């Protein structure tokens, strides 16, 4: 049986909302909630928090210990290497990539994507990715699944800074067998990730409505609540996601 390892990248440094992963939602940290929701997956065998060697990220290590999950400390900028060593040291055959700024991540969707991957052995499967045309889920429910072999290849061959800081660009740029996992209806207009104070305001509202000590609310429950209260989406609709394309362009400019 192939071992499935979920690696959650987390660090205190954030330009728009510093320390966002230890902001409190209903009395617990964002990272704690992310871990609790990922733990509900029926297919993931191991969870590893991949953080940095920076002193300020020791608080993330303490949170991992408190939640009884593994952790790995590595390079701040070379997140790809963090993923590689986290997967290697924990004997992962299949890697699930989650980011720590997604406290509404859905374990039901995670398992559907893993199941689809296992049935087909794609190079990489995602419900997010950088291609906005392919996205149908709200930002903040993003899952990527790929093999350790593909991760190792990227680790050895990716040399551009954006390819190492964002983990999967090399995989997308050098794979033909990519599958975009889509919802029947396009809800990509919604933003449920945490990167600004406006995002935090929206997510706090959702938690205040649903969270009573148990994670029993998922994509469809949140969607129904948002659609019944459309004013909530106005809170962070003006927030732009950081663009990978801009970083790729800057990378080209450095070499020209």
N, C-alpha and C positions, 0 to 999 in steps of 0.2 A: 504494500500500500504506500502510495506517495504521501509524504508529509507536507501539509499545507501550513505555512508560516505567514501570519499577518504582521507586517512591519509598519509601525506607526511613527512617522518622523515628527519630532517635537523639539522646539528650542524656545528660549525666552526672548531672543532678539526678533523684533518685528517692527518694521519702520512705521507702519500706520497705527498699530495697537500693541505697543510693547507689553510683554508678559501675558498675552491674550490666553495662552493655554492654561494659566492658573487663575484666570478670572472666575468668579463664583457664579454659578447658576443654581438656584434653589439650595444653597448651602454647600455645594460640592464644586470642585474645579471642573473646568471645561474638559481637561484631559481625563479626569476620573469618569465623567459621563461618556466620553468617547470609548474608553476601555470597557465600561459596563455594557455599552450597546454592542461592541464587537464581540464581547464574550457570549452574547446570545446566539452567535452563529453556530450552527450545528456541524459545520464542515471544517472550520479552522481548528488545527491541533495546537498551535502555539502562538502567543502574542509577544512581540518584542518591541520595546520603545527604543527608537534610534535617535539619540540626542548627541550633543557635542561635548568636547572636553573642556569647554569654558566653565569657569567657576560658577557663573550665574545659572548654569543649567543643572547644578547639583539638586536644585529644588525639584526638577523633573525626575531625576533618579530616585529621590525620596518618595515621590508620588508613585512611581512604578513599583517600588518596594512595598508601599502601603497597599497597592492593589494586587500584589502577588503576581506580577508579570515580570518577564525578563527585560533587560535593557542592555544597550551597547552604546559606548561613547566613542565618537570619532570626529572627523574633520567637520568644521562648521560649513565651509563652502562646498566641499566634495561630498554631497549627500549620496551620490551614487556609490561611493566607497562604503559609506555607512550601511547602505542596503546590502551590498555584496557581503560584507563581513557579518552582518546580522543574520543573513540567510545561511552563510557558510558555517558559522559557529553553531547554529541551531539545526543543521542538517535539513534545511528546507529544500524540497523538490519543486514545490509550487509556491510562488510568492504572491501575497495579496498586499497591495500598496494602499494605505489609508493615510491621510494627513490629520494632524491633531486639532485642526481648526474646524472640524466638522462634527459638532455635538449632536447633530440630528441624523448622523449616518444610520442607515437602515440595514440591520442584520438579515432581513428577509431578502433584500435586493442583493446583498453580498453573496448569500448562498445561491441565489439564482444565477449570478454571474459565474461563480465557481463551478456550479453544475454544468453550465454551458461550456465552460473552458474544458472541463474534464471529458466531456462528450466529444469534443472536437480537436483538442490540442492545438489551438491557435498559437501564433507567436505571442500575441498579446490581445486581451479582450478588455474593453472598458465601456462604461456608460458616460464617460466624460471625455478626456482627451483635449487637445488644444484646437481641434477642428470644430469650430462652433456650429457648422452646418450639421454635424453628426450628433450633436447634443440634444437630448430630449428630456433629461431629468434636471431638476433644480440643481444649481451649483451648491455643493455642500453634501451631496449624496455620492460623490465621486469614488469609484472603485476601479483599480487596475489589477489585472491578474496576468502573470507571466511565469515562465519556467526559470529555474535557477540557471540553466544553461544559457538562456537568452540574457539574463542578468550578468552572468560572468562574461559573456561576449562584449556586452556594453561596457562593463568595468575595464576590460582590457583594451578596447579599441576607441572608446569615446575620449576625445582630446580637447574639444571646445568647452569653454567654461560653462555655458548654459546647458550643455549635455550632461555635465557632472552635477550641477547645482539642482537640476530638475528631474534627475533620475531616468526618466523614460524617453526623452527626445530622440536619443540615438536609436532606440528600439523602433520608434515610429518611422524614422528616416531610413532605416535599413531593413524593414520587414515588409513583405507583401501579404502575409497571412494575418491581417488585423481584422478584428471583429468589433463593431460598435453595437453594444447592447442597448436597444431602444425601447422606450415606452410607446404604447399605441397612440397616445396624445402627447404633443410637444408642450412640456412645462418648463422649458429652459429659460423662460423669462424670469422665473423666480430665483432669488438669491438667498440661500439658507446657510451660507458659510460665514466664518467669523474673521473679519479682517479690519473692521472699523468700529467705531462706537455706535454707529447706526445699525450695523449688523448685530452687535451685542444687544441693542435695545429690542430688535425684532425677536431674537432668539430667547431673550429673557421673557418676553411676552408669551411666547409659545410654551416655554417651560412652566411659567406661572399658571398657564391654563391646563396643562396636561400632567406635569410631573408631581406625583404624590408619594414619592419614595420608590416607585417602580417604573422601569422603562417598558411601558405597554402601549406606546403610541408610535406609529410608524408613518411612512410616506403618505398613505391614503388618508390617515387621520389628520395629519398636519395640513395636507392639501385641502381637505374639506373645511377645516377651520379657517385657513387663509381665504378660500373662495367665499366663505360666509362673512368674512370680515376683510373685504378688499382694501380698506384703508391701511391695513398692516403692511402691505407690500410697498406702500408709498414711503415708508420709513427709510428703506435703503435702496430704492429703485435707481437712484442717481449714482450709486457707487459703481465705479468701473473696476473690473478685475485687472490685476497686473497682467500685461501682455508678454507672452513668451516671444511673439513675433518681433517685438521691439528689442528684446535682448539679443535675438538672432541677428537683427539688423546692426545693432551696436557691435556685435562680435565681428561682423564683416567689416565694419568701419575701422576697427582696431588693426585689422590686417592690411587694409588698403593704404 
